[in-house]
Amino acid sequence: MRLKGIKSIIDANLFLDGYLKRHNERFSIEAAEKEDMHRPLAEDFDIDGVLCVKTRRALRNDFTVAHNKKLYQILEPANTKDVVVE
């Protein structure tokens, strides 16, 4: 987009409308099977827990956890030094 002289979001969106059509025509391919091959998930399967980012953080003495420059308060006392933030 820089080479096209695009400097605003409005111009970028207008450019992308045409560009994405050409890109998809060039690089997309048809699926080998037309049938939907997805399997249903079990009712008790926690997809959000599987697909989230998990990071280990230290639990402070005042039951707070620092994450992404913010402090979060743990409401119930916990007897641990580390917690996993999801």
Buried (B, 14 or more C-beta within 10 A) or exposed (E): EEEEEBEEEEEBEEBEEEEEEEEEEEEEEEEEEEEEEEEEEEEEEEEEEEEEEEEEBEBEEEBBBEEEEEEBEBEEEEEEEEBEBE
